[in-house]
Amino acid sequence: MMKEYKKCQSCSMPIKKSEDRGTERNSEKSSSYCKHCYQEGEFTQKNISVEEMKEFVKGKCMEMGFPKFLQACSLEI
Ligand SMILES: [Zn+2]
């Protein structure tokens, strides 16, 4: 069984009932995200592009002080 989180792993909104959960492509409830963030297997927030996301992750990697892993970080996404 997959762990069912009690709050959204994206926006941290508490998920109190199954209606609050997002949906997967197969119409199953998402175990990790709320309906505001995740619907039909996709994130609803598309205001951030893949490139922006990469930059964001790269920035996080540098923040953590692991320049050596920078390449690994950008390869993971
Ligand atoms: Zn959410």
N, CA, C, O and the ligand as a Tripos MOL2 file, in Angstrom:
@<TRIPOS>MOLECULE
protein
  309   307    78     0     0
PROTEIN
NO_CHARGES

@<TRIPOS>ATOM
      1 N           0.8370   -1.2130    0.0000 N.3       1 MET1
      2 CA          0.0000    0.0000    0.0000 C.3       1 MET1
      3 C           0.8650    1.2550    0.0000 C.2       1 MET1
      4 O           1.8910    1.3250    0.6770 O.2       1 MET1
      5 N           0.4350    2.2230   -0.7610 N.am      2 MET2
      6 CA          1.1410    3.4920   -0.7780 C.3       2 MET2
      7 C           0.7280    4.3110    0.4360 C.2       2 MET2
      8 O          -0.4170    4.2720    0.8870 O.2       2 MET2
      9 N           1.7040    5.0520    0.9470 N.am      3 LYS3
     10 CA          1.4030    5.9210    2.0860 C.3       3 LYS3
     11 C           0.4650    7.0350    1.6380 C.2       3 LYS3
     12 O           0.6520    7.6380    0.5810 O.2       3 LYS3
     13 N          -0.5400    7.2960    2.4570 N.am      4 GLU4
     14 CA         -1.4290    8.4050    2.1620 C.3       4 GLU4
     15 C          -1.0860    9.5700    3.0750 C.2       4 GLU4
     16 O          -1.2210    9.4960    4.2960 O.2       4 GLU4
     17 N          -0.6470   10.6260    2.4550 N.am      5 TYR5
     18 CA         -0.2530   11.7950    3.2390 C.3       5 TYR5
     19 C          -1.4780   12.5400    3.7440 C.2       5 TYR5
     20 O          -2.5130   12.5820    3.0800 O.2       5 TYR5
     21 N          -1.3440   13.1280    4.9320 N.am      6 LYS6
     22 CA         -2.4710   13.8570    5.5020 C.3       6 LYS6
     23 C          -2.4640   15.3100    5.1020 C.2       6 LYS6
     24 O          -3.4030   16.0580    5.3740 O.2       6 LYS6
     25 N          -1.3500   15.7050    4.4300 N.am      7 LYS7
     26 CA         -1.4010   17.0350    3.8340 C.3       7 LYS7
     27 C          -0.7220   16.9970    2.4740 C.2       7 LYS7
     28 O           0.1020   16.1300    2.1850 O.2       7 LYS7
     29 N          -1.0970   17.9620    1.6580 N.am      8 CYS8
     30 CA         -0.5880   18.0120    0.2930 C.3       8 CYS8
     31 C           0.9260   18.1860    0.2900 C.2       8 CYS8
     32 O           1.4590   19.0340    1.0060 O.2       8 CYS8
     33 N           1.6180   17.3840   -0.5130 N.am      9 GLN9
     34 CA          3.0740   17.4550   -0.5630 C.3       9 GLN9
     35 C           3.5460   18.6160   -1.4310 C.2       9 GLN9
     36 O           4.7480   18.8530   -1.5570 O.2       9 GLN9
     37 N           2.6200   19.3260   -2.0150 N.am     10 SER10
     38 CA          3.0000   20.4680   -2.8330 C.3      10 SER10
     39 C           2.7320   21.7810   -2.1110 C.2      10 SER10
     40 O           3.6270   22.6190   -1.9900 O.2      10 SER10
     41 N           1.4950   21.9670   -1.6270 N.am     11 CYS11
     42 CA          1.1480   23.2510   -1.0080 C.3      11 CYS11
     43 C           0.9620   23.1510    0.5010 C.2      11 CYS11
     44 O           0.7430   24.1650    1.1650 O.2      11 CYS11
     45 N           1.0470   21.9390    1.0500 N.am     12 SER12
     46 CA          0.9140   21.7040    2.4860 C.3      12 SER12
     47 C          -0.4930   21.8980    3.0380 C.2      12 SER12
     48 O          -0.6880   21.9590    4.2510 O.2      12 SER12
     49 N          -1.4660   21.9960    2.1450 N.am     13 MET13
     50 CA         -2.8380   22.0910    2.6200 C.3      13 MET13
     51 C          -3.2380   20.7690    3.2760 C.2      13 MET13
     52 O          -2.9910   19.6950    2.7280 O.2      13 MET13
     53 N          -3.8630   20.8590    4.4650 N.am     14 PRO14
     54 CA         -4.2980   19.6040    5.1030 C.3      14 PRO14
     55 C          -5.3740   18.9200    4.2570 C.2      14 PRO14
     56 O          -6.3050   19.5660    3.7770 O.2      14 PRO14
     57 N          -5.2330   17.6180    4.0840 N.am     15 ILE15
     58 CA         -6.2480   16.8740    3.3300 C.3      15 ILE15
     59 C          -7.0800   16.0970    4.3440 C.2      15 ILE15
     60 O          -6.6360   15.0930    4.9010 O.2      15 ILE15
     61 N          -8.2830   16.5800    4.5650 N.am     16 LYS16
     62 CA         -9.1070   15.9850    5.6150 C.3      16 LYS16
     63 C         -10.0020   14.8820    5.0890 C.2      16 LYS16
     64 O         -10.2510   13.8970    5.7840 O.2      16 LYS16
     65 N         -10.4840   15.0390    3.8780 N.am     17 LYS17
     66 CA        -11.3470   13.9900    3.3230 C.3      17 LYS17
     67 C         -10.9020   13.6550    1.9120 C.2      17 LYS17
     68 O         -10.1770   14.4180    1.2730 O.2      17 LYS17
     69 N         -11.3410   12.5190    1.4450 N.am     18 SER18
     70 CA        -10.8480   12.0440    0.1540 C.3      18 SER18
     71 C         -11.2520   12.9870   -0.9820 C.2      18 SER18
     72 O         -10.6040   13.0130   -2.0280 O.2      18 SER18
     73 N         -12.3270   13.7610   -0.7770 N.am     19 GLU19
     74 CA        -12.7180   14.7160   -1.8220 C.3      19 GLU19
     75 C         -11.6690   15.8020   -2.0350 C.2      19 GLU19
     76 O         -11.6040   16.4270   -3.0930 O.2      19 GLU19
     77 N         -10.8520   16.0120   -1.0070 N.am     20 ASP20
     78 CA         -9.8250   17.0470   -1.1060 C.3      20 ASP20
     79 C          -8.6030   16.5760   -1.8940 C.2      20 ASP20
     80 O          -7.7530   17.3780   -2.2800 O.2      20 ASP20
     81 N          -8.5300   15.2720   -2.1230 N.am     21 ARG21
     82 CA         -7.3610   14.7340   -2.8140 C.3      21 ARG21
     83 C          -7.4210   14.9970   -4.3160 C.2      21 ARG21
     84 O          -8.4930   15.0850   -4.9140 O.2      21 ARG21
     85 N          -6.2340   15.1190   -4.8990 N.am     22 GLY22
     86 CA         -6.1560   15.2330   -6.3450 C.3      22 GLY22
     87 C          -6.4560   13.8930   -6.9880 C.2      22 GLY22
     88 O          -6.6500   12.8920   -6.2980 O.2      22 GLY22
     89 N          -6.4930   13.8780   -8.3020 N.am     23 THR23
     90 CA         -6.8130   12.6320   -8.9950 C.3      23 THR23
     91 C          -5.6900   12.2280   -9.9410 C.2      23 THR23
     92 O          -5.0050   13.0660  -10.5270 O.2      23 THR23
     93 N          -5.5290   10.9310  -10.0680 N.am     24 GLU24
     94 CA         -4.5780   10.3900  -11.0240 C.3      24 GLU24
     95 C          -5.2600   10.2650  -12.3800 C.2      24 GLU24
     96 O          -6.4680   10.4570  -12.5140 O.2      24 GLU24
     97 N          -4.4500    9.9370  -13.3770 N.am     25 ARG25
     98 CA         -4.9700    9.7890  -14.7260 C.3      25 ARG25
     99 C          -6.0810    8.7260  -14.8050 C.2      25 ARG25
    100 O          -7.0140    8.8360  -15.6010 O.2      25 ARG25
    101 N          -5.9520    7.7050  -13.9610 N.am     26 ASN26
    102 CA         -6.9530    6.6330  -13.9580 C.3      26 ASN26
    103 C          -8.1100    6.9170  -13.0040 C.2      26 ASN26
    104 O          -8.8630    6.0130  -12.6420 O.2      26 ASN26
    105 N          -8.2440    8.1800  -12.5990 N.am     27 SER27
    106 CA         -9.3200    8.6480  -11.7160 C.3      27 SER27
    107 C          -9.1810    8.2040  -10.2710 C.2      27 SER27
    108 O         -10.0640    8.4600   -9.4520 O.2      27 SER27
    109 N          -8.0730    7.5370   -9.9520 N.am     28 GLU28
    110 CA         -7.8580    7.2150   -8.5460 C.3      28 GLU28
    111 C          -7.4240    8.4590   -7.8020 C.2      28 GLU28
    112 O          -6.9010    9.4060   -8.3890 O.2      28 GLU28
    113 N          -7.6520    8.4420   -6.4940 N.am     29 LYS29
    114 CA         -7.2470    9.5900   -5.6930 C.3      29 LYS29
    115 C          -5.7280    9.5990   -5.5270 C.2      29 LYS29
    116 O          -5.0960    8.5540   -5.3670 O.2      29 LYS29
    117 N          -5.1690   10.7840   -5.5680 N.am     30 SER30
    118 CA         -3.7370   10.9020   -5.3360 C.3      30 SER30
    119 C          -3.4560   10.7250   -3.8510 C.2      30 SER30
    120 O          -4.2150   11.2090   -3.0110 O.2      30 SER30
    121 N          -2.3780   10.0390   -3.5290 N.am     31 SER31
    122 CA         -2.0410    9.8460   -2.1140 C.3      31 SER31
    123 C          -1.2210   11.0050   -1.5850 C.2      31 SER31
    124 O          -1.0350   11.1280   -0.3740 O.2      31 SER31
    125 N          -0.7270   11.8560   -2.4690 N.am     32 SER32
    126 CA          0.2100   12.8860   -2.0290 C.3      32 SER32
    127 C          -0.2640   14.3240   -2.2010 C.2      32 SER32
    128 O           0.1860   15.2110   -1.4760 O.2      32 SER32
    129 N          -1.1620   14.5650   -3.1440 N.am     33 TYR33
    130 CA         -1.4790   15.9590   -3.4710 C.3      33 TYR33
    131 C          -2.9640   16.2630   -3.3830 C.2      33 TYR33
    132 O          -3.8120   15.3840   -3.5360 O.2      33 TYR33
    133 N          -3.2560   17.5380   -3.1320 N.am     34 CYS34
    134 CA         -4.6430   17.9680   -3.0350 C.3      34 CYS34
    135 C          -5.2080   18.2570   -4.4250 C.2      34 CYS34
    136 O          -4.4790   18.2860   -5.4150 O.2      34 CYS34
    137 N          -6.5110   18.4670   -4.4740 N.am     35 LYS35
    138 CA         -7.1740   18.6620   -5.7590 C.3      35 LYS35
    139 C          -6.7910   19.9920   -6.4110 C.2      35 LYS35
    140 O          -6.9370   20.1650   -7.6210 O.2      35 LYS35
    141 N          -6.2990   20.9260   -5.5970 N.am     36 HIS36
    142 CA         -5.9110   22.2210   -6.1570 C.3      36 HIS36
    143 C          -4.5890   22.1340   -6.9140 C.2      36 HIS36
    144 O          -4.3420   22.8970   -7.8480 O.2      36 HIS36
    145 N          -3.7500   21.1990   -6.4980 N.am     37 CYS37
    146 CA         -2.4150   21.0890   -7.0920 C.3      37 CYS37
    147 C          -2.3590   20.0320   -8.1900 C.2      37 CYS37
    148 O          -1.5680   20.1500   -9.1260 O.2      37 CYS37
    149 N          -3.1780   19.0220   -8.0840 N.am     38 TYR38
    150 CA         -2.9540   17.8400   -8.9080 C.3      38 TYR38
    151 C          -4.2800   17.2900   -9.4040 C.2      38 TYR38
    152 O          -5.1450   16.9290   -8.6070 O.2      38 TYR38
    153 N          -4.4380   17.2260  -10.7160 N.am     39 GLN39
    154 CA         -5.6740   16.6720  -11.2700 C.3      39 GLN39
    155 C          -5.3800   15.8480  -12.5010 C.2      39 GLN39
    156 O          -4.6390   16.2650  -13.3910 O.2      39 GLN39
    157 N          -5.9690   14.6800  -12.5360 N.am     40 GLU40
    158 CA         -5.8030   13.7620  -13.6630 C.3      40 GLU40
    159 C          -4.3330   13.5140  -13.9950 C.2      40 GLU40
    160 O          -3.9290   13.5210  -15.1580 O.2      40 GLU40
    161 N          -3.5560   13.2980  -12.9540 N.am     41 GLY41
    162 CA         -2.1520   12.9320  -13.1370 C.3      41 GLY41
    163 C          -1.2300   14.0770  -13.4860 C.2      41 GLY41
    164 O          -0.0610   13.8620  -13.8050 O.2      41 GLY41
    165 N          -1.7550   15.3200  -13.4260 N.am     42 GLU42
    166 CA         -0.8970   16.4590  -13.7660 C.3      42 GLU42
    167 C          -1.0230   17.5690  -12.7470 C.2      42 GLU42
    168 O          -2.0820   17.7720  -12.1530 O.2      42 GLU42
    169 N           0.0650   18.2820  -12.5510 N.am     43 PHE43
    170 CA          0.0150   19.4390  -11.6670 C.3      43 PHE43
    171 C          -0.7550   20.5560  -12.3470 C.2      43 PHE43
    172 O          -0.6040   20.8010  -13.5440 O.2      43 PHE43
    173 N          -1.5780   21.2240  -11.5650 N.am     44 THR44
    174 CA         -2.3930   22.2870  -12.1380 C.3      44 THR44
    175 C          -1.5970   23.5810  -12.2940 C.2      44 THR44
    176 O          -1.9350   24.4370  -13.1120 O.2      44 THR44
    177 N          -0.5300   23.7100  -11.4940 N.am     45 GLN45
    178 CA          0.2570   24.9430  -11.5810 C.3      45 GLN45
    179 C           1.2520   24.8440  -12.7180 C.2      45 GLN45
    180 O           2.3080   24.2250  -12.5950 O.2      45 GLN45
    181 N           0.9000   25.4560  -13.8050 N.am     46 LYS46
    182 CA          1.7950   25.3800  -14.9530 C.3      46 LYS46
    183 C           2.4270   26.7230  -15.2660 C.2      46 LYS46
    184 O           2.9500   26.9570  -16.3560 O.2      46 LYS46
    185 N           2.3570   27.6060  -14.2600 N.am     47 ASN47
    186 CA          2.9460   28.9270  -14.4730 C.3      47 ASN47
    187 C           4.4630   28.8780  -14.3600 C.2      47 ASN47
    188 O           5.1440   29.8770  -14.5900 O.2      47 ASN47
    189 N           4.9880   27.7090  -14.0060 N.am     48 ILE48
    190 CA          6.4390   27.5790  -13.9260 C.3      48 ILE48
    191 C           6.8920   26.6210  -15.0280 C.2      48 ILE48
    192 O           6.3970   25.4990  -15.1350 O.2      48 ILE48
    193 N           7.8310   27.0780  -15.8370 N.am     49 SER49
    194 CA          8.2820   26.2700  -16.9690 C.3      49 SER49
    195 C           9.3410   25.2740  -16.5210 C.2      49 SER49
    196 O           9.8770   25.3760  -15.4180 O.2      49 SER49
    197 N           9.6330   24.3200  -17.3800 N.am     50 VAL50
    198 CA         10.6580   23.3280  -17.0600 C.3      50 VAL50
    199 C          11.9940   24.0190  -16.8180 C.2      50 VAL50
    200 O          12.7350   23.6690  -15.9000 O.2      50 VAL50
    201 N          12.2850   25.0050  -17.6610 N.am     51 GLU51
    202 CA         13.5520   25.7270  -17.5100 C.3      51 GLU51
    203 C          13.6230   26.4380  -16.1730 C.2      51 GLU51
    204 O          14.6500   26.4090  -15.4950 O.2      51 GLU51
    205 N          12.5180   27.0790  -15.7970 N.am     52 GLU52
    206 CA         12.4860   27.7770  -14.5150 C.3      52 GLU52
    207 C          12.6660   26.8000  -13.3650 C.2      52 GLU52
    208 O          13.3340   27.0960  -12.3750 O.2      52 GLU52
    209 N          12.0610   25.6400  -13.5130 N.am     53 MET53
    210 CA         12.1740   24.6250  -12.4860 C.3      53 MET53
    211 C          13.6140   24.1560  -12.3520 C.2      53 MET53
    212 O          14.1140   23.9580  -11.2440 O.2      53 MET53
    213 N          14.2780   23.9810  -13.4940 N.am     54 LYS54
    214 CA         15.6860   23.5650  -13.4770 C.3      54 LYS54
    215 C          16.5400   24.5970  -12.7560 C.2      54 LYS54
    216 O          17.3960   24.2560  -11.9400 O.2      54 LYS54
    217 N          16.2940   25.8650  -13.0710 N.am     55 GLU55
    218 CA         17.0420   26.9340  -12.4270 C.3      55 GLU55
    219 C          16.8090   26.9080  -10.9220 C.2      55 GLU55
    220 O          17.7330   27.0800  -10.1270 O.2      55 GLU55
    221 N          15.5690   26.6900  -10.5600 N.am     56 PHE56
    222 CA         15.1790   26.6430   -9.1560 C.3      56 PHE56
    223 C          15.9330   25.5350   -8.4310 C.2      56 PHE56
    224 O          16.4790   25.7500   -7.3490 O.2      56 PHE56
    225 N          15.9570   24.3630   -9.0260 N.am     57 VAL57
    226 CA         16.6340   23.2190   -8.4120 C.3      57 VAL57
    227 C          18.1370   23.4690   -8.3360 C.2      57 VAL57
    228 O          18.7860   23.1480   -7.3400 O.2      57 VAL57
    229 N          18.6760   24.0490   -9.4100 N.am     58 LYS58
    230 CA         20.0980   24.3820   -9.4320 C.3      58 LYS58
    231 C          20.4300   25.3320   -8.2880 C.2      58 LYS58
    232 O          21.4270   25.1600   -7.5870 O.2      58 LYS58
    233 N          19.5770   26.3370   -8.1120 N.am     59 GLY59
    234 CA         19.7630   27.3070   -7.0420 C.3      59 GLY59
    235 C          19.7430   26.6300   -5.6810 C.2      59 GLY59
    236 O          20.5430   26.9460   -4.7990 O.2      59 GLY59
    237 N          18.8200   25.6980   -5.5280 N.am     60 LYS60
    238 CA         18.7090   24.9550   -4.2680 C.3      60 LYS60
    239 C          19.9890   24.1750   -4.0110 C.2      60 LYS60
    240 O          20.4880   24.1400   -2.8870 O.2      60 LYS60
    241 N          20.5150   23.5540   -5.0520 N.am     61 CYS61
    242 CA         21.7370   22.7670   -4.9250 C.3      61 CYS61
    243 C          22.8820   23.6500   -4.4490 C.2      61 CYS61
    244 O          23.6590   23.2620   -3.5780 O.2      61 CYS61
    245 N          22.9770   24.8480   -5.0330 N.am     62 MET62
    246 CA         24.0620   25.7540   -4.6720 C.3      62 MET62
    247 C          23.8600   26.2520   -3.2540 C.2      62 MET62
    248 O          24.8130   26.3810   -2.4840 O.2      62 MET62
    249 N          22.5990   26.5330   -2.9140 N.am     63 GLU63
    250 CA         22.2780   26.9900   -1.5700 C.3      63 GLU63
    251 C          22.7690   25.9960   -0.5390 C.2      63 GLU63
    252 O          23.2870   26.3660    0.5140 O.2      63 GLU63
    253 N          22.5940   24.7310   -0.8640 N.am     64 MET64
    254 CA         22.9830   23.6950    0.0740 C.3      64 MET64
    255 C          24.4980   23.5190    0.1210 C.2      64 MET64
    256 O          25.0260   22.7750    0.9470 O.2      64 MET64
    257 N          25.1810   24.2130   -0.7760 N.am     65 GLY65
    258 CA         26.6320   24.1940   -0.7470 C.3      65 GLY65
    259 C          27.2650   22.9490   -1.3210 C.2      65 GLY65
    260 O          28.3150   22.4970   -0.8640 O.2      65 GLY65
    261 N          26.6090   22.3970   -2.3350 N.am     66 PHE66
    262 CA         27.1660   21.2050   -2.9840 C.3      66 PHE66
    263 C          27.4610   21.4550   -4.4520 C.2      66 PHE66
    264 O          26.8680   20.8170   -5.3230 O.2      66 PHE66
    265 N          28.3750   22.3820   -4.7370 N.am     67 PRO67
    266 CA         28.6370   22.6840   -6.1540 C.3      67 PRO67
    267 C          29.0920   21.4540   -6.9270 C.2      67 PRO67
    268 O          28.8800   21.3540   -8.1360 O.2      67 PRO67
    269 N          29.7190   20.5210   -6.2200 N.am     68 LYS68
    270 CA         30.1980   19.3160   -6.8660 C.3      68 LYS68
    271 C          29.0500   18.4900   -7.4280 C.2      68 LYS68
    272 O          29.1870   17.7820   -8.4270 O.2      68 LYS68
    273 N          27.9150   18.6060   -6.7510 N.am     69 PHE69
    274 CA         26.7740   17.8030   -7.1520 C.3      69 PHE69
    275 C          25.8480   18.5380   -8.1160 C.2      69 PHE69
    276 O          24.7850   18.0380   -8.4860 O.2      69 PHE69
    277 N          26.2680   19.7100   -8.5030 N.am     70 LEU70
    278 CA         25.4150   20.5270   -9.3500 C.3      70 LEU70
    279 C          24.9940   19.7670  -10.6030 C.2      70 LEU70
    280 O          23.8290   19.7890  -11.0010 O.2      70 LEU70
    281 N          25.9410   19.1120  -11.1960 N.am     71 GLN71
    282 CA         25.6310   18.3720  -12.4080 C.3      71 GLN71
    283 C          24.6210   17.2600  -12.1320 C.2      71 GLN71
    284 O          23.6690   17.0550  -12.8850 O.2      71 GLN71
    285 N          24.8570   16.5590  -11.0430 N.am     72 ALA72
    286 CA         23.9450   15.4810  -10.6610 C.3      72 ALA72
    287 C          22.5560   16.0360  -10.4190 C.2      72 ALA72
    288 O          21.5540   15.4280  -10.7930 O.2      72 ALA72
    289 N          22.5110   17.2010   -9.7880 N.am     73 CYS73
    290 CA         21.2270   17.8200   -9.5020 C.3      73 CYS73
    291 C          20.4670   18.1190  -10.7820 C.2      73 CYS73
    292 O          19.2750   17.8270  -10.8820 O.2      73 CYS73
    293 N          21.1450   18.6950  -11.7530 N.am     74 SER74
    294 CA         20.4130   19.0690  -12.9600 C.3      74 SER74
    295 C          20.0960   17.8500  -13.8240 C.2      74 SER74
    296 O          19.1890   17.8890  -14.6550 O.2      74 SER74
    297 N          20.8430   16.7810  -13.6240 N.am     75 LEU75
    298 CA         20.5540   15.5770  -14.4010 C.3      75 LEU75
    299 C          19.3400   14.8370  -13.8890 C.2      75 LEU75
    300 O          18.7000   14.0770  -14.6170 O.2      75 LEU75
    301 N          19.0320   15.0700  -12.6190 N.am     76 GLU76
    302 CA         17.9470   14.2990  -12.0310 C.3      76 GLU76
    303 C          16.5640   14.7260  -12.4720 C.2      76 GLU76
    304 O          15.5930   13.9970  -12.2720 O.2      76 GLU76
    305 N          16.4660   15.9110  -13.0760 N.am     77 ILE77
    306 CA         15.1390   16.3600  -13.4780 C.3      77 ILE77
    307 C          14.9300   16.3150  -14.9650 C.2      77 ILE77
    308 O          13.8540   16.6670  -15.4480 O.2      77 ILE77
    309 ZN         -1.9270   21.1710   -2.8200 Zn       78 ZN78
@<TRIPOS>BOND
     1     1     2 1
     2     2     3 1
     3     3     4 2
     4     3     5 am
     5     5     6 1
     6     6     7 1
     7     7     8 2
     8     7     9 am
     9     9    10 1
    10    10    11 1
    11    11    12 2
    12    11    13 am
    13    13    14 1
    14    14    15 1
    15    15    16 2
    16    15    17 am
    17    17    18 1
    18    18    19 1
    19    19    20 2
    20    19    21 am
    21    21    22 1
    22    22    23 1
    23    23    24 2
    24    23    25 am
    25    25    26 1
    26    26    27 1
    27    27    28 2
    28    27    29 am
    29    29    30 1
    30    30    31 1
    31    31    32 2
    32    31    33 am
    33    33    34 1
    34    34    35 1
    35    35    36 2
    36    35    37 am
    37    37    38 1
    38    38    39 1
    39    39    40 2
    40    39    41 am
    41    41    42 1
    42    42    43 1
    43    43    44 2
    44    43    45 am
    45    45    46 1
    46    46    47 1
    47    47    48 2
    48    47    49 am
    49    49    50 1
    50    50    51 1
    51    51    52 2
    52    51    53 am
    53    53    54 1
    54    54    55 1
    55    55    56 2
    56    55    57 am
    57    57    58 1
    58    58    59 1
    59    59    60 2
    60    59    61 am
    61    61    62 1
    62    62    63 1
    63    63    64 2
    64    63    65 am
    65    65    66 1
    66    66    67 1
    67    67    68 2
    68    67    69 am
    69    69    70 1
    70    70    71 1
    71    71    72 2
    72    71    73 am
    73    73    74 1
    74    74    75 1
    75    75    76 2
    76    75    77 am
    77    77    78 1
    78    78    79 1
    79    79    80 2
    80    79    81 am
    81    81    82 1
    82    82    83 1
    83    83    84 2
    84    83    85 am
    85    85    86 1
    86    86    87 1
    87    87    88 2
    88    87    89 am
    89    89    90 1
    90    90    91 1
    91    91    92 2
    92    91    93 am
    93    93    94 1
    94    94    95 1
    95    95    96 2
    96    95    97 am
    97    97    98 1
    98    98    99 1
    99    99   100 2
   100    99   101 am
   101   101   102 1
   102   102   103 1
   103   103   104 2
   104   103   105 am
   105   105   106 1
   106   106   107 1
   107   107   108 2
   108   107   109 am
   109   109   110 1
   110   110   111 1
   111   111   112 2
   112   111   113 am
   113   113   114 1
   114   114   115 1
   115   115   116 2
   116   115   117 am
   117   117   118 1
   118   118   119 1
   119   119   120 2
   120   119   121 am
   121   121   122 1
   122   122   123 1
   123   123   124 2
   124   123   125 am
   125   125   126 1
   126   126   127 1
   127   127   128 2
   128   127   129 am
   129   129   130 1
   130   130   131 1
   131   131   132 2
   132   131   133 am
   133   133   134 1
   134   134   135 1
   135   135   136 2
   136   135   137 am
   137   137   138 1
   138   138   139 1
   139   139   140 2
   140   139   141 am
   141   141   142 1
   142   142   143 1
   143   143   144 2
   144   143   145 am
   145   145   146 1
   146   146   147 1
   147   147   148 2
   148   147   149 am
   149   149   150 1
   150   150   151 1
   151   151   152 2
   152   151   153 am
   153   153   154 1
   154   154   155 1
   155   155   156 2
   156   155   157 am
   157   157   158 1
   158   158   159 1
   159   159   160 2
   160   159   161 am
   161   161   162 1
   162   162   163 1
   163   163   164 2
   164   163   165 am
   165   165   166 1
   166   166   167 1
   167   167   168 2
   168   167   169 am
   169   169   170 1
   170   170   171 1
   171   171   172 2
   172   171   173 am
   173   173   174 1
   174   174   175 1
   175   175   176 2
   176   175   177 am
   177   177   178 1
   178   178   179 1
   179   179   180 2
   180   179   181 am
   181   181   182 1
   182   182   183 1
   183   183   184 2
   184   183   185 am
   185   185   186 1
   186   186   187 1
   187   187   188 2
   188   187   189 am
   189   189   190 1
   190   190   191 1
   191   191   192 2
   192   191   193 am
   193   193   194 1
   194   194   195 1
   195   195   196 2
   196   195   197 am
   197   197   198 1
   198   198   199 1
   199   199   200 2
   200   199   201 am
   201   201   202 1
   202   202   203 1
   203   203   204 2
   204   203   205 am
   205   205   206 1
   206   206   207 1
   207   207   208 2
   208   207   209 am
   209   209   210 1
   210   210   211 1
   211   211   212 2
   212   211   213 am
   213   213   214 1
   214   214   215 1
   215   215   216 2
   216   215   217 am
   217   217   218 1
   218   218   219 1
   219   219   220 2
   220   219   221 am
   221   221   222 1
   222   222   223 1
   223   223   224 2
   224   223   225 am
   225   225   226 1
   226   226   227 1
   227   227   228 2
   228   227   229 am
   229   229   230 1
   230   230   231 1
   231   231   232 2
   232   231   233 am
   233   233   234 1
   234   234   235 1
   235   235   236 2
   236   235   237 am
   237   237   238 1
   238   238   239 1
   239   239   240 2
   240   239   241 am
   241   241   242 1
   242   242   243 1
   243   243   244 2
   244   243   245 am
   245   245   246 1
   246   246   247 1
   247   247   248 2
   248   247   249 am
   249   249   250 1
   250   250   251 1
   251   251   252 2
   252   251   253 am
   253   253   254 1
   254   254   255 1
   255   255   256 2
   256   255   257 am
   257   257   258 1
   258   258   259 1
   259   259   260 2
   260   259   261 am
   261   261   262 1
   262   262   263 1
   263   263   264 2
   264   263   265 am
   265   265   266 1
   266   266   267 1
   267   267   268 2
   268   267   269 am
   269   269   270 1
   270   270   271 1
   271   271   272 2
   272   271   273 am
   273   273   274 1
   274   274   275 1
   275   275   276 2
   276   275   277 am
   277   277   278 1
   278   278   279 1
   279   279   280 2
   280   279   281 am
   281   281   282 1
   282   282   283 1
   283   283   284 2
   284   283   285 am
   285   285   286 1
   286   286   287 1
   287   287   288 2
   288   287   289 am
   289   289   290 1
   290   290   291 1
   291   291   292 2
   292   291   293 am
   293   293   294 1
   294   294   295 1
   295   295   296 2
   296   295   297 am
   297   297   298 1
   298   298   299 1
   299   299   300 2
   300   299   301 am
   301   301   302 1
   302   302   303 1
   303   303   304 2
   304   303   305 am
   305   305   306 1
   306   306   307 1
   307   307   308 2
@<TRIPOS>SUBSTRUCTURE
     1 MET1         2 RESIDUE 1 A MET
     2 MET2         6 RESIDUE 1 A MET
     3 LYS3        10 RESIDUE 1 A LYS
     4 GLU4        14 RESIDUE 1 A GLU
     5 TYR5        18 RESIDUE 1 A TYR
     6 LYS6        22 RESIDUE 1 A LYS
     7 LYS7        26 RESIDUE 1 A LYS
     8 CYS8        30 RESIDUE 1 A CYS
     9 GLN9        34 RESIDUE 1 A GLN
    10 SER10       38 RESIDUE 1 A SER
    11 CYS11       42 RESIDUE 1 A CYS
    12 SER12       46 RESIDUE 1 A SER
    13 MET13       50 RESIDUE 1 A MET
    14 PRO14       54 RESIDUE 1 A PRO
    15 ILE15       58 RESIDUE 1 A ILE
    16 LYS16       62 RESIDUE 1 A LYS
    17 LYS17       66 RESIDUE 1 A LYS
    18 SER18       70 RESIDUE 1 A SER
    19 GLU19       74 RESIDUE 1 A GLU
    20 ASP20       78 RESIDUE 1 A ASP
    21 ARG21       82 RESIDUE 1 A ARG
    22 GLY22       86 RESIDUE 1 A GLY
    23 THR23       90 RESIDUE 1 A THR
    24 GLU24       94 RESIDUE 1 A GLU
    25 ARG25       98 RESIDUE 1 A ARG
    26 ASN26      102 RESIDUE 1 A ASN
    27 SER27      106 RESIDUE 1 A SER
    28 GLU28      110 RESIDUE 1 A GLU
    29 LYS29      114 RESIDUE 1 A LYS
    30 SER30      118 RESIDUE 1 A SER
    31 SER31      122 RESIDUE 1 A SER
    32 SER32      126 RESIDUE 1 A SER
    33 TYR33      130 RESIDUE 1 A TYR
    34 CYS34      134 RESIDUE 1 A CYS
    35 LYS35      138 RESIDUE 1 A LYS
    36 HIS36      142 RESIDUE 1 A HIS
    37 CYS37      146 RESIDUE 1 A CYS
    38 TYR38      150 RESIDUE 1 A TYR
    39 GLN39      154 RESIDUE 1 A GLN
    40 GLU40      158 RESIDUE 1 A GLU
    41 GLY41      162 RESIDUE 1 A GLY
    42 GLU42      166 RESIDUE 1 A GLU
    43 PHE43      170 RESIDUE 1 A PHE
    44 THR44      174 RESIDUE 1 A THR
    45 GLN45      178 RESIDUE 1 A GLN
    46 LYS46      182 RESIDUE 1 A LYS
    47 ASN47      186 RESIDUE 1 A ASN
    48 ILE48      190 RESIDUE 1 A ILE
    49 SER49      194 RESIDUE 1 A SER
    50 VAL50      198 RESIDUE 1 A VAL
    51 GLU51      202 RESIDUE 1 A GLU
    52 GLU52      206 RESIDUE 1 A GLU
    53 MET53      210 RESIDUE 1 A MET
    54 LYS54      214 RESIDUE 1 A LYS
    55 GLU55      218 RESIDUE 1 A GLU
    56 PHE56      222 RESIDUE 1 A PHE
    57 VAL57      226 RESIDUE 1 A VAL
    58 LYS58      230 RESIDUE 1 A LYS
    59 GLY59      234 RESIDUE 1 A GLY
    60 LYS60      238 RESIDUE 1 A LYS
    61 CYS61      242 RESIDUE 1 A CYS
    62 MET62      246 RESIDUE 1 A MET
    63 GLU63      250 RESIDUE 1 A GLU
    64 MET64      254 RESIDUE 1 A MET
    65 GLY65      258 RESIDUE 1 A GLY
    66 PHE66      262 RESIDUE 1 A PHE
    67 PRO67      266 RESIDUE 1 A PRO
    68 LYS68      270 RESIDUE 1 A LYS
    69 PHE69      274 RESIDUE 1 A PHE
    70 LEU70      278 RESIDUE 1 A LEU
    71 GLN71      282 RESIDUE 1 A GLN
    72 ALA72      286 RESIDUE 1 A ALA
    73 CYS73      290 RESIDUE 1 A CYS
    74 SER74      294 RESIDUE 1 A SER
    75 LEU75      298 RESIDUE 1 A LEU
    76 GLU76      302 RESIDUE 1 A GLU
    77 ILE77      306 RESIDUE 1 A ILE
    78 ZN78       309 GROUP 0 **** ****
